[in-house]
Amino acid sequence: MTDAAILAVPVFSTLCNEAFRLRRAIFVSEQNVPADEEFDADDLAAHHVVALADGEVRGTLRVIHADEHVKIGRVAVDAACRGHGIASAMIDFAMKKHRSVCDNRFYLTAQSDKVALYERFGFTAYGEEFPDGGMPHRAMKNY
C-alpha cells in the first residue's frame, strides 16, 4: 500500500459511491450493522471524505454541519489498510477543513474500542455507553 491521498468528494460522485460501497462492506457485512441503519438522509447533505491508496478508496468518513457543532461520522477503513494512519489522516483533514464552521466544535459517537483514536484529536468521552448498530458506543466532543 502506498501513502493515501485524502480528498473531499461530492455526494453523487464515483468516489463517493465507492465510499458507500466500502461503508456497506465494513459496517453491514463485517460488523453486522442493520443495512437500514447504515445509510440515511444525512448522507445527501453531508460532506464526504475519502482516502485513496493504490488507486482504490480505502477509507471514508462523513461530516455534517449542525447548529451547535460539526459531527464526524461513519469513519471506515478497509480491513487490509488498518493500522497505517488512514483514519487519523482523514480525521485531521476533516477537522482542518471544517474547523471554522462551528468555532472548532466537533462531536462524534465512537465505537467504544475506538475512543483512544479520537482522544488523540482532543475529543473527550461523556455520558454513558450506549448501543448503536448492535455495538457499544460513546459520545465524544472536543469542547
C-alpha positions in Angstrom: 0.0 0.0 0.0 1.3 3.5 -0.9 0.5 6.7 1.1 -3.1 7.6 1.0 -4.4 10.8 -0.6 -7.2 12.4 1.4 -9.9 14.1 -0.7 -13.3 15.8 -0.2 -15.7 14.3 -2.7 -19.3 15.3 -3.9 -22.1 13.0 -2.8 -23.1 11.7 -6.2 -19.5 11.2 -7.5 -18.0 7.9 -8.4 -15.6 8.2 -5.5 -18.4 8.8 -3.1 -20.3 5.8 -4.5 -17.1 3.7 -3.8 -17.0 5.1 -0.3 -20.6 4.0 0.2 -19.6 0.5 -1.1 -16.8 0.4 1.5 -19.1 1.5 4.3 -21.5 -1.3 3.4 -18.7 -3.8 3.4 -17.4 -2.7 6.7 -20.5 -1.8 8.7 -23.1 -4.1 7.3 -21.1 -7.2 6.2 -18.2 -7.1 8.7 -19.8 -5.5 11.8 -23.4 -6.7 11.2 -24.9 -3.2 11.4 -28.5 -3.5 10.0 -28.5 -2.2 6.4 -31.4 0.1 7.0 -29.4 1.9 9.8 -26.2 2.4 7.8 -27.4 4.9 5.1 -29.7 7.8 6.0 -30.9 11.2 4.7 -27.8 12.8 6.3 -25.7 11.3 3.5 -27.3 13.6 1.0 -26.3 16.8 2.8 -23.0 15.5 4.3 -19.5 16.4 3.2 -17.8 13.2 2.3 -14.1 12.4 2.6 -12.2 9.5 1.1 -8.7 8.1 1.4 -7.3 6.8 -1.9 -4.4 4.3 -1.9 -3.2 2.2 -4.8 -6.0 3.7 -6.9 -8.8 2.5 -4.6 -11.0 4.1 -1.9 -9.5 2.6 1.2 -11.2 4.9 3.8 -14.1 7.2 4.2 -15.9 9.4 6.7 -18.7 12.0 6.5 -19.0 15.4 8.1 -22.4 17.0 9.0 -22.8 20.7 9.9 -25.2 21.1 12.8 -26.1 24.3 14.6 -24.0 23.6 17.7 -21.1 21.6 16.3 -19.7 19.7 13.3 -20.4 16.0 13.5 -17.8 13.5 12.2 -19.2 10.0 11.5 -19.2 6.8 9.5 -15.4 6.6 9.8 -14.4 3.4 8.0 -11.1 1.9 6.7 -10.6 -1.2 4.6 -9.5 -4.1 6.8 -6.3 -4.6 4.8 -5.3 -1.0 5.4 -6.0 -0.6 9.1 -3.1 0.4 11.3 -1.5 2.6 8.6 -2.8 6.0 9.8 -5.6 6.4 7.3 -8.3 7.1 9.8 -6.1 9.6 11.6 -5.3 11.3 8.3 -9.0 11.6 7.3 -10.0 12.9 10.8 -7.1 15.5 10.7 -8.2 16.6 7.1 -11.9 16.9 8.1 -11.2 18.9 11.3 -8.9 21.3 9.5 -11.3 21.8 6.6 -14.4 22.3 8.8 -13.0 24.0 11.9 -14.3 27.4 11.1 -17.9 26.2 10.7 -18.9 26.0 14.4 -15.9 27.7 16.0 -13.8 24.4 16.0 -16.5 22.5 17.9 -16.7 18.8 16.9 -18.8 16.0 18.1 -19.0 12.3 17.2 -20.1 8.9 18.5 -17.3 6.4 18.6 -17.4 2.6 18.9 -16.1 2.1 22.4 -13.0 0.3 21.4 -12.0 3.3 19.2 -12.2 6.0 21.9 -8.4 6.3 22.2 -8.1 7.2 18.5 -10.4 10.2 18.9 -8.7 11.3 22.2 -5.6 11.9 20.2 -7.6 14.7 18.4 -8.7 16.3 21.7 -12.1 14.5 22.0 -13.4 13.5 25.4 -16.0 10.9 26.0 -19.0 11.9 28.1 -22.2 10.2 29.2 -22.9 6.6 29.5 -22.0 3.9 26.9 -24.9 3.1 24.6 -25.7 0.6 21.8 -25.7 1.8 18.2 -25.9 -0.7 15.3 -25.5 -3.5 17.8 -22.2 -2.2 19.2 -21.3 -0.2 22.3 -20.6 3.5 21.6 -19.6 6.6 23.5 -20.5 10.2 22.7 -17.4 12.4 22.4 -16.7 16.1 21.8 -13.7 18.4 21.7 -15.2 21.3 23.5 
